[in-house]
Amino acid sequence: MIDWDKWQEIFNSIRRHKMRTILTALGVFWGIFMLVILLGAGQGLQNGVAHEFRDDAINSVWVRRGTTSMPYKGLPKGRRVLFNNDNYDYLTGFEEIDALTGRYYLQGGNQMVKYGKKSLSFPTVGVHPGHRVVENSIITEGRYINERDIKEIRKVVVIGLPVRRELFGEKNAIGEMVTIGGIVYTVIGIYRDTGGEEEMRMIYIPMSTAQKVYAGTENVHQLMFTVGDLSVEETNELTEEVRNDLARQLQFDPKDRRAVYIYNQAENYQELMNLFAAIRIFVWFVGLGSIVAGVIGVSNIMLIVVKDRTKEIGIRKALGATPYSIVSMILQEAVFITALAGYFGLIAGIGVIYLIRELEVDYFRNPQVDLSVAVAATIVLVLAGALAGLMPALQAARIHPVVAMKSD
């Protein structure tokens, strides 16, 4: 049963110390509010950065040509490094490499693509079948380029959803003929890409077709591959081995970092995730510090309440009140103030997070707080409030009735 008399006494005590109670509750409110805001903001930043990595496979490695900056075995610096099919074929021998592709950019980048009376310009790139894995491309209709397309130098093309929409409208594009740079191709697949609209405006043709038809060469502009479930350390060892082997094949110093640029997506992603782990620790440190400050405030005001009610507590004990009833009354008030302030801090924090979610900001997406974590923090706060009131409550229970009634 609810002891309404006790609750009435608690409310009377709060009314007698309005300003102190409000300031104490504000400290608790602010502690839980800031914890929720900081956790939500940290998650939003992490989601934003992860979103920027969505375009390509997290475990991918990108190898780009450069220019030598050191002389090597009598060869001068300033030489352009050129990849070719032999370098691609060599990388196929690595068991650690899961998916492998090259890129060949058609001269001028964008190519005029014609279908019927429509002529539009799109970036066109020669690739291998592994490109679909590296780029996180998802086939929605038809198929992707395969090894047979490469071997037979087929004139086939895979287009993105925006290209299909602009060229064909609602018409089925699979099997249709388009002209790219004066060469007729058959559309074999439609894809979408997590990288967004610009990534889906790319047109892909077989690597061999791009090389033979447009350039009559075996040059490859870029090499990319994925490394399965290798750790970051194992991936770094693999990239160093690849660099050393390319240095031997293409005649440049392995220490020359400008000759070949190797970008390890997994390493960069892991560094950012480690940074956010440190940020989360900092957020909890600041948030819990604010909560502790609020709890100390609760303890202080309860000490003041006990001091102000010393005579009243002495009279209660003289009339037969048990230590338990005195302790429970003080604890109940402390828990009430802490729980109420913590609850409103939690609600306000979640409300602000949901308002922030409506903003579309780069590197800050979908801020959110794990509700179970927020509720757990509030429960811990309430328990801390009970502990904060325990010392004043025990002090009140130890007051001797005679001494208490003589106090001013």
N, C-alpha and C positions, 0 to 999 in steps of 0.2 A: 504494500500500500504506500501511496505517496504521503510523505509527512509535510503537509501544507504549512504547518507552523514553522518548520525549519526553513522552507523555501521563503516564507514571508520574512524571516529574520535575515536571510541572505540578501534579499532585495532591499531591505531596509539598510543593511550595511553598505550595499553598492550605492544607494542614494546618498548616504552620508559622505561617501568618498567618490563623488561623481568624476571629478577631474582626474584624480589618481587612477581610478578604474579605467577611464577612457584612454588615458595615456598608456597604461599597462596593456590593455586590450589592443591598442594600436600597434604596440611593439610586436605582439604575437601575430596580429593580422599581417603586418609588413613582412615578418619573417617567412611565413608560409607563402604569402603572395609573391615575394621575390624568388623563393625557391622554385615555384611553379613557372614563373616567367623565364627564369634563367634556364631551367630544364627544357622548356618549350623552344626557346630561342636557340639553344645549343643543338637540339634535334633538327630545327629548321635549317640551320647552317649546314649540318651534316647531310641532310636530305638534298640541299641545294648542290653541294659539291658532288655527291653521288649521282645526281641528275646529270651533271656535266660529263660524267664518265659513261653515261648510258649509251653513247654512240657506238663505242667499240668494245670488244671483249676485254674484260678486266685483266685477263692473263695474256694479253697480246704484247708483242715486241715489234717495233717499227724500225727498219733500217733504211736510212736515207743517204744518198750520195752527197759528197762534199768535195772540197778542194784541199790538196795536201798543203800543209804548212811547214813541213820539214823535208830536207833532202833525204834520199834513201838510195843507197847502193849506187851512187853516181847520178841518180835521177834528180832533177831540180825540184824545188818546191813550187807550188802554184799549179800543179797538174790536176785536172778534173778526173775524179774517179768515176768509172762507168761500170754498171752492173750488166750482166748478160745472162742468157739462158743457162750457161754452165754454172754460174753462181747459184741460180735457183735449183738446178738439178743437184748440186752438191748439198744444199740444205735439206733435200728430201731424205738424205741418209741419216739424219739425226733422229734417233728413236724418241728423244724428249719432245720433239716438235709434233704438235697435235694436228694443226691445220696450217698450210703454207700457201702463200699467194704472192704474186708480183703485181705491179701496176705499170701500165704503159699509157701515158697521157697523149692523146692524139694532138698533133701539132695545132697550136692556137687554142687548145683547151676546149672551148665550145665548138660544136659542129652543127651545121644546119641540118635539121631533121625534117623530112617532108613526108606527108601522108595526104593523098588526095590533093586538095587545093591549099592545105595548111603547110606553112613552113615556119618552124620554130627552132630556136637555138638552145642546145643543152650540152652540158659537159659530158664528154664521152671517154671512157677509159677501158683499156684492155686488162683483163684480170684472169686469174685461175679459179677453179672451183672452190678452193679454200677461202676465197675472199668473202663468201657469204658468212662464214663462221667469224672471221676476224672483224667484220663490219656489223655483226649482229643483224644482218638482213633477214627478214621473214618473208618467205614466198607465200603470197596470197592466191595466186593463180598460176597454173603451168608449172615450170621447173626452172632451176638455175642452170648456169653453164656447167657442163660436165667434161670429163677427160676426153671423151670421144669428139666433142666440139673442138677441143684444143688440137687433138691429133689430126683431124681431118680439115682443119682450118675452115670451119663452117662459118657462114655468114648468118649468125643468129644473134639476137639481142634480148637483154632483160631490162625492163624499164620500171621506174618507180610509179607509185600511185598518182602523183601530180602530172607526170608526163602522160600517163594513160588518159587522165581526165582532160588534159588540154588538147591532145591529139585525137582521141577517139570518143570523147564524151561518155555516154552510157553504153556504147557499143562494145561487144566482146573483142578484145585486142589480140587474144591468142591466135596465132596463125596468120595474122595480117602482115602485109609487107610495108616496110618503111625504107626511105632512102636516106643514108647518112654519108655525107661527103661524096655523093655521086654513086655510092654502092648500095645495092638493095639487100636488106636484111629481113629475116622472119622473126617476128616477136614470139618468144618461147616462154616468157615468164613475166609476172608482175610481182613487185616486192614492196614492202614497207620497211621503214628503218626507224629505230628508236631515236635516231639523231635529229629527227624533225623534217620539216618541209624541204630545206635546202639539200639535205643528204639524199632525199628521195627524188631529186631532180637529176641525179646522175644516171647515165645510160651505160650499161656494161656489155662489152662484147668479148669474145675469146681472145686471150693474150696473143696466140699465134696469128689470128686474123689481123689484129691491130698492128703487129710487127710486119707481117709480110705484105699486106695490102696497102698500108699507108706509108711505110718507111723502108721496107726491104732490108730490115736489120733484125738482129737478135738482142738489141738493147732492152734493158729493163730499168725503169726509172726508180722503182722503190720495191723493197722486199718487206713482207710482214708475215708474222707467224704467231700462233698461240702455243702455250707450253703445258697444256693440261693442268694437272694439280700440283705442279712444282711450287715449292716455297719461293719467297722472294730471294733468299740467299742462293738457292739452286738455280733460279732464273738468271741471277747476276753472273754466276759461274758459266752458265751456258752462253750468255751474251759475250762474255770475254773470250770464250773459245771461238765463237762465230767471228768476232772482230779479228782475232789472231789469224784464223784461216783465210778470211777475206784479204787481210794484209799480205799474206803470202801469195795468194792468187793474183791480186791486183797491184802488187809491188808498191806498198807504202809502209811506213813505220807503224807498228802496232800501238805505239804511244801517241801517235798523231790523232788526236780526238776530232780534228776538223776534216780528216779525210773521209771518215764515215761517222755519221751521227746515229746512235742507237738509243731509242726511247723505250724504256721499260715501263709499260703502263701499270703493271702490278706494283712495282716499287713506289711509283708516285702515289698510287692509290693507298698503299699501306702507310706511307709517310703521313698522308692527310688523316687517315683513320687513327693513327697514333696521336696526332695533334688533337683530334676531337676527344680521344680518351683522356688526354691531359686536361682539356677544357671541361669535361664532365666532372673530373675530380675537383677542379677549381670551383665549378658551380656549386657542387655539394658542400665544399668547404665554406664558401661565402653564405650559401643558403642556411646551412646548419648553424653557422656563427650568428646569423640574424635571429634564428629561432631560439638559440641559447640565450641571447640578449633579452628576448621577450620573456622567456621562462624565468630568468633572474628578476625581471621586473615584477612578475607574478609573485615570486617569493618575497620580494621587498614589500609589496603592498599588503601581503597577508601578515607580515610582521607588524606593519603599522596597524592593521585591523586588530590584531591580538593585543597590541599595546593600548589602543583606544578602548577596547572592550574588557580590559583586565578586571575592573570592578564587577562588570556584568557576569563574567565567567566565574569569578569568586562566589557571587551570590548563587549562581546555578549549582556550583559544586556544594555549597552549603545546604542547598535545598535537596541534594541527593543526585545531582546529575553525574553520570558515570564518565570516566575519562574517554571511553569509546564515543559517547555522544558529543563530547567537546571536539575530539579529533575529527569525527565524521563531518561535523558542521563546517569546520575550517577547510577540510579537504574538499568538500562538496562545492564550496564557493570558489576555491582555486580551480577545480576541474571545470566548473561552469564557465568561468571567465575565459579559460584557455580554449575550451572546446568551441565556444561560440565565436571567439575571435578567429580561431584556426579555420573554422568552417567557412566563415565569410571571406577569409583570405584565400582559401582554396577555390571558392566559387568565383571570386573576382579575378583570380589568376587565370583560371580556365576560360572565363569570358573574354579576357584580353587576348589570350592565345587564339581563340576562334576569330576574333576581329582581325588579328594580324594575318591569319590564314587567307583572308580575302585579298590581301596585297599580293601582286605578282612582281617579285623582285628576283633578279639573277642571284644565284648562290644562296637563296633563302626561300625554301619551298616547304609547304605543308608542315609548319611548326606544330608539334603535338607533344602531349605529356601522357606517359603511361598512367592511366587512372589508378591502377593498383598501387603504383609507386606513390602517387600523390595522396591517396587515402592512407597508405601505410605511414607516410610522413606525418599526416594529421593525427593518426592514432598514437604514434610515438610522441607527438607534441602534447597530446592530452595526458599521456602517462607521465611525461616530463612535468606537466603542470601539477599533477598529483604529487609528484616527488617535491616539487617546489613548495607546495603547501604543507608538506609533511613536517618539516622542521618547525614552522610556526605553530602547527597543530599540536605537536608534542610539547612545545614550550607552553602552550595554553593549558594542556592537560596536567602539566607539572606545577601550575600555580597553586599555592596554598590559599584556601578560602579566606583565612583571617588576614593574611598579607594583602590579598587582592582587594578586600573590602576597605582596607585602610588607604589604598592608593588613590591619587587624585585623578 
